[in-house]
Amino acid sequence: MKVAKFGGTSLASAAQIKKVCEIVKSDEARKLVVVSAPGKRYKEDTKVTDLLIRYAEARLQGQPAEEVQSRIIGRYQDIIRELGLPVEAAEEIAAQLKEALHYIPAEDPGRFMDRVKAAGEDTCAKLVARYLQSQGREAVYVNPKDAGLVVTGEPGNAHVLPEAYEKLRNLKSQSGIVIFPGFFGFTPEGELVTFSRGGSDITGSILAAAVQAELYENFTDVDSVYVVNPSLVEKPKEIQIITYREMRELSYSGFSVFHEEALYPAYQAGIPVCIKNTNNPQAPGTMIVSERPFHENRVSGIAADKGFCSIYVSKYLLNKEIGFGRRLLQIFEEEGLSYEHTPSGIDNISVILREKDFTPQIEQRVVNRLKQELQAEDIIVERGLSLVMIVGEGMRRSVGTSARATSALARAKVNLEMINQGSSEVSMMFGVKEVDADRAVIALYEEFFAQSEEALADMAVTLKA
């Protein structure tokens, strides 16, 4: 049994949905299908989820929302018409969508927002099921509430509860093809809650773990995962096989192919994941597994993410002061801040945060508290940072990776604000100014991949001679 998840670009139009259904029908093992809301049909288009958010925000602010509501309903009506679904099926789906959009904003805006956002995936799942039925296939739409996908209650940030897996396991015995909407679940009390943005990947991973699928296929709009952002490097190398840990690090660092939280359920259950292209399903894609063979180039990928800041704290004999680190991080905890990294020296420590969370008001309070409660001697806040990461399980078995990386960055005239290597040695991180981030990524790609390709080409010429 395979679980196949299809992203927004795969479901953006009737033509794309027909491709999806052909892929599903081509393999009888694909019995559990997770769908996103329709994405962009072309570059200037708007995703249905973005339209739904715009609609909900207008309703919550008491502003007119008829125009955006019409656009949302129109998107689905176009798809239904072009799929040639029976009139009664089209009317039923359209009526259910209109009903979902007419929820009255309750006292909790987050609950209202979640209900509206979820309508995108929910409606898409219903029409995909109906289309497969019209093609003579046994297919059924299954609501997450009925299936038992129980989650925590924080709006927009749901997490699956352990008891969900046992309930969802019953999907194995469901006859025909199950079409399951991604992105949301229900609390034990019956409240609808969405996962964080991109959460359909999480739904697919949860279902794959619950039914102990032989494979979790994640269909998107690229043939595979690339070692670097293809908008920065022309025709970058494809990744054929990568480990869960490597993919997790790359997703965190800015790879947009896979939601960074989505791997965990599959990782826990040991379910291999394959990222494939809806528009080219014959391509092998990228396999994500527990372990992989190592090749000469120990680096698997390079990524960068912007929007970080650093709080540098210095105090003489800091390393001798018992409890300093705990009290430091407690200040951030009490201010509602989660930290990303804490590189340190003998008498100093830096805390890396997401810049959007560290508002000027919070910054002033934190700096004052660090001075008063910890008697810090020097506090420097650096904004506008990017974290550039090179990732590879094999780096721990390789000598000189950091030397090659820093030399490449020096040649590119990229100044380093921070260097940090995790204890697992799966990744190496460099803090740079945001304006230098793209140049840093390109320099590292040329060092670890372009040069290796040139070396192989030279070797081939030598052997031929």
DAVEN-V375115 format. One record per residue. N is the residue number from 1. RES is the residue in one letter. SS is DSSP state (@ for helix, = for strand, . for the rest). OMEGA is omega in radians with two decimals (* if undefined). Layout:
n res ss omega
N RES SS OMEGA
N RES SS OMEGA
//
This chain:
n res ss omega
1 M . 3.10
2 K = 2.97
3 V = -3.14
4 A = 3.11
5 K = -3.14
6 F = -3.10
7 G . -3.04
8 G @ 3.13
9 T @ 3.12
10 S @ -3.05
11 L @ -3.00
12 A . -3.09
13 S . 3.10
14 A @ 3.14
15 A @ 3.12
16 Q @ 3.13
17 I @ 3.07
18 K @ 3.07
19 K @ -3.14
20 V @ -3.09
21 C @ 3.06
22 E @ 3.10
23 I @ 3.14
24 V @ -3.09
25 K @ -3.07
26 S . -3.11
27 D . -3.09
28 E . 3.12
29 A . 3.14
30 R = -3.06
31 K = -3.12
32 L = -3.02
33 V = 3.12
34 V = -3.09
35 V = 3.01
36 S . 2.98
37 A . 3.13
38 P . -3.14
39 G . -3.11
40 K . 3.04
41 R . 3.12
42 Y . -2.95
43 K . -3.06
44 E . -3.09
45 D . 3.11
46 T . 3.09
47 K . 3.12
48 V @ 3.13
49 T @ 3.09
50 D @ 3.08
51 L @ 3.13
52 L @ 3.10
53 I @ 3.12
54 R @ 3.13
55 Y @ -3.11
56 A @ 3.13
57 E @ 3.11
58 A @ 3.13
59 R @ -3.11
60 L @ -3.14
61 Q . 3.12
62 G . -3.12
63 Q . 3.11
64 P . -3.10
65 A . -3.06
66 E @ -3.07
67 E @ -3.14
68 V @ 3.07
69 Q @ 3.12
70 S @ 3.11
71 R @ -3.14
72 I @ -3.12
73 I @ 3.13
74 G @ 3.11
75 R @ -3.12
76 Y @ 3.12
77 Q @ 3.08
78 D @ -3.14
79 I @ -3.12
80 I @ -3.13
81 R @ -3.10
82 E @ 3.05
83 L @ 3.13
84 G . 3.13
85 L . 3.11
86 P . -3.08
87 V @ -3.10
88 E @ 3.10
89 A @ 3.13
90 A @ -3.14
91 E @ -3.13
92 E @ -3.13
93 I @ -3.14
94 A @ 3.14
95 A @ 3.13
96 Q @ 3.11
97 L @ 3.13
98 K @ 3.12
99 E @ 3.14
100 A @ -3.11
101 L @ -3.11
102 H . 2.99
103 Y . 3.08
104 I . 3.11
105 P . -3.11
106 A . 3.12
107 E . -3.13
108 D . -3.12
109 P @ -3.13
110 G @ 3.12
111 R @ 3.13
112 F @ 3.13
113 M @ -3.13
114 D @ -3.14
115 R @ -3.14
116 V @ -3.13
117 K @ -3.08
118 A @ -3.13
119 A @ 3.14
120 G @ 3.12
121 E @ -3.07
122 D @ 3.13
123 T @ -3.14
124 C @ 3.13
125 A @ -3.14
126 K @ -3.09
127 L @ 3.05
128 V @ 3.10
129 A @ 3.14
130 R @ 3.14
131 Y @ 3.10
132 L @ 3.09
133 Q @ 3.13
134 S @ 3.09
135 Q . 3.09
136 G . 3.13
137 R . 3.05
138 E . -3.11
139 A = -3.11
140 V = 3.00
141 Y = 3.11
142 V = 3.11
143 N . -3.14
144 P @ 3.13
145 K @ 3.13
146 D @ -3.11
147 A @ 3.12
148 G . 3.08
149 L . -3.10
150 V = -3.01
151 V = 3.05
152 T . -2.91
153 G . -3.11
154 E . -3.10
155 P . 3.10
156 G . -3.10
157 N . -3.11
158 A . 3.00
159 H . -3.08
160 V = 3.07
161 L . -3.06
162 P . -3.09
163 E @ -3.13
164 A @ -3.05
165 Y @ 3.14
166 E @ 3.13
167 K @ -3.11
168 L @ 3.14
169 R @ -3.14
170 N @ 3.10
171 L @ 3.12
172 K @ -3.08
173 S @ 3.12
174 Q . 3.14
175 S . 3.12
176 G . -3.12
177 I = 3.13
178 V = 3.06
179 I = -2.96
180 F = 3.10
181 P = 3.10
182 G . 2.88
183 F . -3.08
184 F = 3.04
185 G = -3.11
186 F = 3.07
187 T . 3.07
188 P . 3.13
189 E . 3.08
190 G . 3.12
191 E . 3.10
192 L = 3.11
193 V = 3.12
194 T = 2.95
195 F . 3.06
196 S . -3.03
197 R . -3.05
198 G . -3.00
199 G . 3.06
200 S @ 3.04
201 D @ 3.14
202 I @ 3.11
203 T @ -3.13
204 G @ -3.13
205 S @ 3.11
206 I @ -3.12
207 L @ 3.12
208 A @ 3.11
209 A @ -3.08
210 A @ -3.09
211 V . -3.10
212 Q . -3.12
213 A . 3.07
214 E . -3.11
215 L = 3.00
216 Y = -3.14
217 E = 3.14
218 N = -3.07
219 F = -3.13
220 T = -3.06
221 D . 3.07
222 V . -3.10
223 D . -3.09
224 S . 2.98
225 V = 3.12
226 Y = -3.10
227 V . -3.12
228 V . 3.12
229 N . -3.09
230 P . 3.06
231 S . 3.13
232 L . -3.08
233 V . 3.14
234 E . 3.12
235 K . 3.12
236 P . 3.12
237 K . 3.08
238 E = 3.05
239 I = -3.13
240 Q . -3.12
241 I = -3.06
242 I = -3.14
243 T = 3.09
244 Y @ -3.06
245 R @ 3.11
246 E @ -3.12
247 M @ 3.10
248 R @ -3.14
249 E @ -3.12
250 L @ 3.11
251 S @ 3.09
252 Y @ -3.01
253 S . 3.03
254 G . 3.06
255 F . -3.05
256 S . -3.08
257 V . -3.01
258 F . 3.11
259 H . -2.98
260 E . 3.14
261 E . -2.94
262 A . -3.05
263 L @ -2.95
264 Y @ 3.13
265 P @ 3.12
266 A @ 3.11
267 Y @ -3.14
268 Q @ -3.08
269 A @ 3.14
270 G . -3.14
271 I . 3.08
272 P . -3.11
273 V = 3.08
274 C = 3.08
275 I = -3.04
276 K = -3.09
277 N = 3.10
278 T @ -3.09
279 N @ 3.09
280 N @ -3.01
281 P . 3.13
282 Q . 3.10
283 A . -3.06
284 P . 3.14
285 G . 3.12
286 T = 3.10
287 M = 3.07
288 I = -3.00
289 V = -3.14
290 S . -3.12
291 E . 3.12
292 R . 3.06
293 P . -3.12
294 F . 3.07
295 H . -3.02
296 E . 3.10
297 N . -3.04
298 R . -3.12
299 V . -3.14
300 S . -3.09
301 G = -3.13
302 I = -3.12
303 A = 3.09
304 A = 3.09
305 D = -3.09
306 K = 3.03
307 G = 3.13
308 F = 2.99
309 C = -3.09
310 S = 3.04
311 I = -3.11
312 Y = -3.11
313 V = -3.11
314 S = 3.08
315 K . -3.12
316 Y . -3.09
317 L . 3.12
318 L @ -3.08
319 N @ 3.14
320 K @ -3.04
321 E . -3.10
322 I . 3.07
323 G . -3.09
324 F @ -3.11
325 G @ 3.14
326 R @ -3.11
327 R @ 3.08
328 L @ -3.10
329 L @ 3.10
330 Q @ 3.09
331 I @ 3.13
332 F @ 3.11
333 E @ -3.11
334 E @ 3.08
335 E . 3.10
336 G . -3.09
337 L . 2.98
338 S . -3.09
339 Y . -3.12
340 E . -3.09
341 H = 3.10
342 T . 3.05
343 P . -3.04
344 S = 3.02
345 G . -3.12
346 I . -3.07
347 D . -3.11
348 N = 3.09
349 I = 3.08
350 S = 3.08
351 V = -3.13
352 I = -3.12
353 L = 2.93
354 R = -3.02
355 E @ -3.10
356 K @ 3.14
357 D @ -3.03
358 F . -3.10
359 T . 3.12
360 P @ 3.14
361 Q @ 3.12
362 I @ 3.13
363 E @ -3.12
364 Q @ 3.13
365 R @ -3.11
366 V @ -3.13
367 V @ 3.12
368 N @ -3.13
369 R @ 3.12
370 L @ 3.12
371 K @ -3.03
372 Q @ -3.02
373 E @ -3.11
374 L @ -3.09
375 Q . 3.11
376 A . -3.07
377 E . -3.08
378 D = 3.12
379 I = -3.13
380 I = 3.09
381 V = 3.11
382 E = 3.11
383 R = 3.10
384 G = -3.13
385 L = 2.96
386 S = 3.03
387 L = 3.12
388 V = -3.02
389 M = 2.92
390 I = -2.99
391 V = 3.06
392 G . 3.10
393 E @ -3.05
394 G @ -3.09
395 M @ -3.13
396 R @ 3.13
397 R @ -3.03
398 S . 3.10
399 V . 3.00
400 G . -3.13
401 T @ -3.12
402 S @ 3.13
403 A @ 3.11
404 R @ -3.10
405 A @ -3.10
406 T @ 3.09
407 S @ 3.12
408 A @ 3.13
409 L @ 3.11
410 A @ 3.12
411 R @ 3.13
412 A . -3.14
413 K . 3.07
414 V . -3.14
415 N . -3.12
416 L . 3.06
417 E . -3.06
418 M = 2.97
419 I = -3.14
420 N = 3.05
421 Q = -3.13
422 G . -3.12
423 S . 3.12
424 S . -3.13
425 E . 3.06
426 V . -3.09
427 S = 3.05
428 M = -3.00
429 M = 3.11
430 F = 3.04
431 G = -3.14
432 V = 3.03
433 K = -3.11
434 E @ -3.10
435 V @ -3.12
436 D @ -2.96
437 A @ -3.10
438 D @ 3.13
439 R @ 3.12
440 A @ -3.13
441 V @ -3.14
442 I @ 3.14
443 A @ 3.14
444 L @ 3.09
445 Y @ -3.14
446 E @ -3.14
447 E @ -2.99
448 F @ -3.09
449 F @ -3.12
450 A @ 3.14
451 Q @ -3.14
452 S @ 3.10
453 E @ 3.11
454 E @ 3.13
455 A @ 3.12
456 L @ 3.12
457 A @ 3.11
458 D @ 3.13
459 M @ -3.14
460 A @ 3.12
461 V @ 3.14
462 T @ -3.13
463 L @ 3.13
464 K @ 3.12
465 A . *
//
